[in-house]
């Protein structure tokens, strides 16, 4: 059975900003990377495998979406804890954060991906 993964509008927006604002030499992210095989089906929205950096775009914050309902929130907590236990650094952004400061979001992610210290 083939699984269809569709990007949310927020994920498309992040990818657009990454493409135009990421510093030279900073690789494009892997999308929908399944990081906890075979134990769980958890995926990152975006990640840089070599740097073990992941980005999660949190939608539905104000509309009562999956991420803020009890079951979805609990699943997200399990996912982020497992990622941390496996050595991943996960940055989480809401649509409002991405809209307010896309350059800042890209700068934070690139800082980790490139192994630089935060300013």
Secondary structure as GFF3:
##gff-version 3
##sequence-region A 1 119
A	DSSP	alpha_helix	9	21	.	.	.	ID=ss1
A	DSSP	beta_strand	30	34	.	.	.	ID=ss2
A	DSSP	beta_strand	43	48	.	.	.	ID=ss3
A	DSSP	three_ten_helix	49	51	.	.	.	ID=ss4
A	DSSP	beta_strand	53	58	.	.	.	ID=ss5
A	DSSP	three_ten_helix	66	68	.	.	.	ID=ss6
A	DSSP	alpha_helix	70	85	.	.	.	ID=ss7
A	DSSP	beta_strand	89	94	.	.	.	ID=ss8
A	DSSP	alpha_helix	95	100	.	.	.	ID=ss9
A	DSSP	alpha_helix	102	113	.	.	.	ID=ss10
###
